[in-house]
Amino acid sequence: MVIRDLCKILVIISLSAYSSLSQAPPPPANSTCNDVFVSYTYNRGRPIPPFDTTNQAYRFESTVTVLNNGRDELKSWRVYVGFRYRELLSSATNAVLADGTPLPAFVGNGTEFVGFPETDLKTAIDTAGDYTQMEDRVELVGTQFGVGDPGIPMPNNLTLVNDGYTCPAATTKGNEMYLCCTRNNVSSRPDNNLEDNFLPRQDGDVIIMYDVTSTYDDYYWAQVNISNHNPLGRLDNWKLSWEWMREEFIYAMKGAYPSVVDTGDCIYGQQGQNYQKMDFSQALSCEKLPTIIDLPPSSENDTNLGLFPLCCRNGTILSPTMDPSKSFSVFQMQVFKMPPDLNRSLLIPPQNWKISGTFNSDFECGPPIRVSPSQFPDANGLPSKRSAVASWQVVCNITHFKHQSPKCCVSFSAFYNDSVVPCSTCACGCSTNPSQTCSANETALLLKYSTLLLPFENRTKEALEWARIKRRTVPNPLPCGDNCGVSINWHVLSDYRGGWNARISLFNWDDNVFADWFAAVQLDKVTPGFEKFYSFNGSVLPESNNTLFMQGLPHLNYLLAERDGDNPRKDPRVPGMQQSVISFTKKNIPGINVAGGDGFPTKVIFNGEECALPAIRPSSGHKTNAAPFAFVIVLALLFIH
């Protein structure tokens, strides 16, 4: 009896074991991927205060996995996650945001992650299947809105961003989304040479090189090179910032300086405990997010801060089209490290780079990418080159936001019409709550030529009188001003059988002088007929067939600031001005209609900023030659004065 019961138990156990084996879970999705496997897994979530049935916030915890199952090392991995529930990301392990935004950050429109501090994923072949070197797991914690249990807030897209890989649409199963990306050109393993071990250098509007030139156990020297690669871009009073991720601090610098010198975070922080014998009164910056500024030319020979090549230009980086020798800025700094990084071969660059200027577009900078070591001329003048210990490249590109207003505007006029089409109403923005004395929506009033020389606040009387003479309706309230610090007038001066002439006038209504200014105009059809500038240095922009580039003559390349009139009590303020006539030929360019629009630019740029254009051009219904001539006489008298 006992034996029979024992046999029954054994049979039941055997059947249970067989049933368990027959229902074994399927192999993981990454087991069938022989290249780069990427996945997003939603782990858990819960509602968080404040509790609101119409707009409830939820904590979410997710994991992004990047696994290299291929034959080639994955350099500087980048993964895009298409968040879509107004997510606010609070923390991320083993990665940072590619656009340099520090956490917490809004990522509800999707975001790109890059590996940090480890950026590269080695192969199973090279590591004998060591997943710690083949795989990165990014643990995400953040807030999303509107998706509670039993819903799962999954992204709408997931992909590997690295060049050279093709990714299919991601597969979603429950709380996991995954895909397998394949290398485009699978070839034999590359030879072991210097260039093959690094990603190729990229191009962009502004390139920042972070070159470690010497290294020791507890500190290193780095050289930072900011170079402008945009033919129509520039930086004025540049400010450069980044985020230290390993408690580093700046002890000394040459060629630049922190905007705030503060070592309090070191004295009272971990740095002070680790470097107890250090005199922190000599250190420069212990900020986690330091901002660096250029030095003035007067510091060029300063024994402590200057005496460094290519520094001390007051933050001005010119267009390479204008002057290649002044299209970059360089400085050097001594960076102290903290445990556990006290190893001369362990070098980690700062992250989340940002650069800006006073009269410049916004830039979006990518992460630092390890590239082949930079090479520099020998300091002793020998015909040899010195290599950096390690180099990283940061690529920054101009970005335009919808809410961003222009900083300059354009007015149009012509010899065949005695009215000027002024800069548009609120061309450079208006207050969100404009006063009742002006309208942000009404079209700007046409003006006579001489009125262009008056500040907007002094134009009302003349504008109203001109409207009365021309019998034009005047809105109430009147249109608001353009609110631009710089305005440019483009005037078609003449049009004849063999050619035509234009005049460009620049007005500075700001309190700051524009030194080494430049401008560019895009003329879609007539640029091949360009002959010469009479008062500027100008030419057709290289590698372009529709853009003219211009700057002031040597020693005259200053657009002066607005100044008081001769009698400040009664005379209006006078703008800084520069102007030049431009001549064109019509030879071998058939079908040009100057008055019909070909004689007016479709884009105008001043100091790298695109200016607002008026919505209309002067009509050819009221021909006159007297007004333009009088305008030239007025300008000439002002210049003589």
GIFEN-V241379 format. One record per residue. N is the residue number from 1. PHI is phi in whole degrees, 0 to 359 (NA if undefined). NEAR is the number of other ideal C-beta (glycine too) atoms within 10 Angstrom. Layout:
# GIFEN-V241379
N/PHI/NEAR + N/PHI/NEAR
This chain:
# GIFEN-V241379
1/NA/5 + 2/296/6 + 3/295/7 + 4/295/7 + 5/295/9 + 6/296/10 + 7/297/10 + 8/299/10 + 9/297/9 + 10/297/10 + 11/297/10 + 12/297/10 + 13/298/10 + 14/297/10 + 15/295/10 + 16/296/10 + 17/297/10 + 18/295/10 + 19/297/9 + 20/296/9 + 21/294/8 + 22/290/7 + 23/253/7 + 24/301/7 + 25/296/5 + 26/293/6 + 27/297/8 + 28/299/12 + 29/298/15 + 30/287/16 + 31/289/10 + 32/260/10 + 33/261/20 + 34/255/12 + 35/218/20 + 36/256/25 + 37/259/24 + 38/234/25 + 39/217/23 + 40/232/25 + 41/238/17 + 42/276/20 + 43/268/12 + 44/194/9 + 45/194/20 + 46/199/10 + 47/291/13 + 48/230/11 + 49/296/7 + 50/284/8 + 51/272/8 + 52/217/10 + 53/293/5 + 54/264/5 + 55/209/9 + 56/283/16 + 57/264/17 + 58/228/20 + 59/285/14 + 60/230/22 + 61/231/15 + 62/222/26 + 63/228/15 + 64/257/23 + 65/243/17 + 66/236/25 + 67/235/22 + 68/265/25 + 69/260/19 + 70/270/23 + 71/267/16 + 72/244/18 + 73/298/18 + 74/267/27 + 75/273/20 + 76/48/20 + 77/299/22 + 78/220/22 + 79/232/27 + 80/260/18 + 81/241/24 + 82/273/17 + 83/302/26 + 84/213/17 + 85/244/18 + 86/53/15 + 87/294/25 + 88/242/16 + 89/274/24 + 90/265/14 + 91/208/11 + 92/210/21 + 93/268/13 + 94/62/17 + 95/198/25 + 96/227/21 + 97/284/20 + 98/293/20 + 99/275/18 + 100/82/23 + 101/282/17 + 102/287/13 + 103/271/16 + 104/288/13 + 105/212/17 + 106/285/14 + 107/231/26 + 108/296/15 + 109/260/10 + 110/95/15 + 111/208/21 + 112/243/17 + 113/255/25 + 114/230/21 + 115/292/21 + 116/199/21 + 117/280/14 + 118/275/14 + 119/252/22 + 120/249/16 + 121/244/22 + 122/280/17 + 123/265/18 + 124/295/16 + 125/295/13 + 126/284/15 + 127/244/15 + 128/58/7 + 129/75/10 + 130/278/12 + 131/293/11 + 132/294/9 + 133/256/18 + 134/266/22 + 135/227/17 + 136/238/24 + 137/245/15 + 138/254/20 + 139/271/14 + 140/253/24 + 141/227/16 + 142/195/24 + 143/238/18 + 144/231/24 + 145/240/16 + 146/97/13 + 147/242/17 + 148/253/14 + 149/304/9 + 150/272/5 + 151/292/11 + 152/235/13 + 153/282/19 + 154/273/21 + 155/292/22 + 156/267/13 + 157/199/15 + 158/206/23 + 159/199/20 + 160/273/23 + 161/265/15 + 162/305/19 + 163/296/11 + 164/90/14 + 165/235/18 + 166/246/11 + 167/241/19 + 168/282/10 + 169/295/9 + 170/289/20 + 171/262/13 + 172/245/16 + 173/226/8 + 174/63/9 + 175/263/14 + 176/231/18 + 177/233/23 + 178/209/20 + 179/199/21 + 180/238/22 + 181/261/23 + 182/248/16 + 183/291/17 + 184/293/9 + 185/243/5 + 186/274/10 + 187/226/8 + 188/294/6 + 189/301/12 + 190/291/11 + 191/293/7 + 192/274/7 + 193/236/8 + 194/301/9 + 195/293/11 + 196/291/10 + 197/274/13 + 198/226/16 + 199/288/18 + 200/293/11 + 201/288/14 + 202/256/13 + 203/247/8 + 204/191/19 + 205/292/21 + 206/229/24 + 207/247/18 + 208/246/21 + 209/255/21 + 210/246/23 + 211/250/24 + 212/277/19 + 213/264/18 + 214/206/13 + 215/218/19 + 216/225/13 + 217/300/12 + 218/250/15 + 219/204/18 + 220/212/21 + 221/256/17 + 222/236/25 + 223/250/21 + 224/247/20 + 225/242/19 + 226/255/24 + 227/235/16 + 228/267/25 + 229/251/17 + 230/271/18 + 231/297/19 + 232/239/25 + 233/243/25 + 234/195/26 + 235/230/30 + 236/239/19 + 237/51/15 + 238/299/24 + 239/231/16 + 240/241/26 + 241/222/19 + 242/205/24 + 243/237/18 + 244/286/22 + 245/255/15 + 246/232/14 + 247/65/18 + 248/292/22 + 249/211/26 + 250/264/22 + 251/263/21 + 252/215/16 + 253/215/22 + 254/222/23 + 255/94/26 + 256/200/25 + 257/203/19 + 258/293/18 + 259/292/14 + 260/228/11 + 261/267/13 + 262/209/14 + 263/245/23 + 264/300/11 + 265/296/17 + 266/284/23 + 267/300/15 + 268/260/11 + 269/249/16 + 270/297/12 + 271/299/21 + 272/295/16 + 273/288/11 + 274/282/16 + 275/247/18 + 276/292/6 + 277/266/4 + 278/280/17 + 279/273/9 + 280/287/17 + 281/292/7 + 282/266/9 + 283/286/21 + 284/251/22 + 285/208/25 + 286/243/26 + 287/288/21 + 288/292/16 + 289/238/13 + 290/287/23 + 291/243/15 + 292/252/23 + 293/234/17 + 294/283/24 + 295/266/23 + 296/286/13 + 297/303/13 + 298/294/10 + 299/266/19 + 300/300/16 + 301/256/10 + 302/292/16 + 303/290/7 + 304/270/9 + 305/250/20 + 306/263/17 + 307/54/14 + 308/229/19 + 309/301/13 + 310/67/14 + 311/252/22 + 312/60/24 + 313/242/19 + 314/61/16 + 315/82/19 + 316/261/17 + 317/238/23 + 318/278/23 + 319/294/25 + 320/297/20 + 321/291/22 + 322/279/20 + 323/200/12 + 324/302/12 + 325/289/8 + 326/244/17 + 327/263/21 + 328/208/19 + 329/217/25 + 330/227/19 + 331/214/24 + 332/228/19 + 333/212/22 + 334/259/18 + 335/247/20 + 336/266/22 + 337/257/25 + 338/232/18 + 339/302/11 + 340/266/8 + 341/263/15 + 342/280/14 + 343/211/13 + 344/298/14 + 345/268/8 + 346/266/14 + 347/236/18 + 348/233/18 + 349/285/25 + 350/292/21 + 351/243/20 + 352/56/23 + 353/282/24 + 354/216/21 + 355/220/24 + 356/208/16 + 357/216/20 + 358/281/12 + 359/229/20 + 360/219/21 + 361/294/21 + 362/280/14 + 363/241/21 + 364/246/18 + 365/254/23 + 366/278/21 + 367/284/26 + 368/291/26 + 369/250/21 + 370/292/19 + 371/232/22 + 372/300/19 + 373/304/17 + 374/293/22 + 375/239/12 + 376/235/15 + 377/300/12 + 378/296/10 + 379/294/8 + 380/266/7 + 381/82/7 + 382/286/9 + 383/283/6 + 384/218/9 + 385/238/10 + 386/252/14 + 387/264/14 + 388/291/20 + 389/292/17 + 390/203/21 + 391/222/25 + 392/231/24 + 393/244/25 + 394/245/27 + 395/256/21 + 396/242/24 + 397/236/16 + 398/295/18 + 399/234/13 + 400/243/9 + 401/264/8 + 402/300/4 + 403/275/6 + 404/281/11 + 405/267/13 + 406/298/22 + 407/247/24 + 408/210/26 + 409/216/25 + 410/233/28 + 411/245/24 + 412/244/21 + 413/207/29 + 414/204/28 + 415/295/23 + 416/268/19 + 417/217/22 + 418/272/22 + 419/246/21 + 420/262/25 + 421/275/25 + 422/283/28 + 423/302/28 + 424/293/21 + 425/302/20 + 426/54/24 + 427/303/26 + 428/252/20 + 429/102/17 + 430/224/19 + 431/301/11 + 432/294/6 + 433/234/6 + 434/299/14 + 435/290/11 + 436/287/6 + 437/276/8 + 438/213/19 + 439/247/18 + 440/278/16 + 441/252/11 + 442/284/16 + 443/289/15 + 444/300/24 + 445/286/23 + 446/295/20 + 447/234/20 + 448/273/19 + 449/301/21 + 450/295/16 + 451/292/19 + 452/299/22 + 453/276/18 + 454/258/18 + 455/300/15 + 456/302/19 + 457/293/9 + 458/254/14 + 459/267/20 + 460/303/14 + 461/300/10 + 462/290/15 + 463/295/21 + 464/294/13 + 465/295/12 + 466/293/20 + 467/295/18 + 468/294/10 + 469/298/10 + 470/271/13 + 471/57/6 + 472/255/11 + 473/289/7 + 474/250/12 + 475/287/13 + 476/224/7 + 477/285/13 + 478/291/19 + 479/297/20 + 480/288/22 + 481/284/20 + 482/277/26 + 483/60/19 + 484/255/26 + 485/285/21 + 486/228/26 + 487/233/25 + 488/230/23 + 489/255/22 + 490/252/24 + 491/237/25 + 492/282/24 + 493/273/19 + 494/199/17 + 495/210/20 + 496/223/9 + 497/300/6 + 498/266/8 + 499/181/18 + 500/199/23 + 501/230/19 + 502/229/24 + 503/229/22 + 504/246/24 + 505/235/21 + 506/252/23 + 507/237/24 + 508/253/24 + 509/262/18 + 510/265/17 + 511/272/9 + 512/256/16 + 513/281/12 + 514/261/23 + 515/274/13 + 516/53/18 + 517/288/22 + 518/213/24 + 519/217/25 + 520/215/24 + 521/233/26 + 522/259/17 + 523/239/22 + 524/296/14 + 525/250/16 + 526/259/23 + 527/303/19 + 528/302/14 + 529/267/17 + 530/300/16 + 531/248/12 + 532/195/12 + 533/264/18 + 534/267/13 + 535/232/16 + 536/238/23 + 537/274/16 + 538/204/21 + 539/196/12 + 540/288/14 + 541/300/19 + 542/305/10 + 543/61/8 + 544/219/15 + 545/241/9 + 546/219/17 + 547/229/20 + 548/259/24 + 549/250/22 + 550/217/22 + 551/209/22 + 552/290/21 + 553/291/12 + 554/307/7 + 555/68/6 + 556/236/11 + 557/272/17 + 558/235/15 + 559/260/23 + 560/295/15 + 561/283/16 + 562/298/18 + 563/226/13 + 564/291/11 + 565/288/13 + 566/302/9 + 567/238/7 + 568/303/10 + 569/289/6 + 570/231/7 + 571/270/11 + 572/290/15 + 573/292/15 + 574/245/19 + 575/284/24 + 576/289/20 + 577/222/17 + 578/216/24 + 579/208/19 + 580/206/19 + 581/272/17 + 582/235/23 + 583/251/16 + 584/227/25 + 585/249/14 + 586/258/17 + 587/299/11 + 588/62/7 + 589/232/15 + 590/288/6 + 591/80/7 + 592/283/16 + 593/238/11 + 594/300/23 + 595/291/19 + 596/285/10 + 597/134/11 + 598/295/18 + 599/273/24 + 600/242/26 + 601/290/24 + 602/262/13 + 603/204/16 + 604/229/22 + 605/235/21 + 606/234/28 + 607/50/25 + 608/87/25 + 609/256/18 + 610/283/18 + 611/268/24 + 612/286/21 + 613/261/23 + 614/291/21 + 615/283/9 + 616/231/11 + 617/245/19 + 618/299/23 + 619/279/12 + 620/258/15 + 621/272/7 + 622/234/13 + 623/280/11 + 624/199/13 + 625/247/12 + 626/289/10 + 627/298/18 + 628/301/21 + 629/296/12 + 630/296/14 + 631/297/21 + 632/297/17 + 633/298/11 + 634/299/13 + 635/298/18 + 636/298/11 + 637/296/9 + 638/294/12 + 639/293/10 + 640/297/6 + 641/297/7
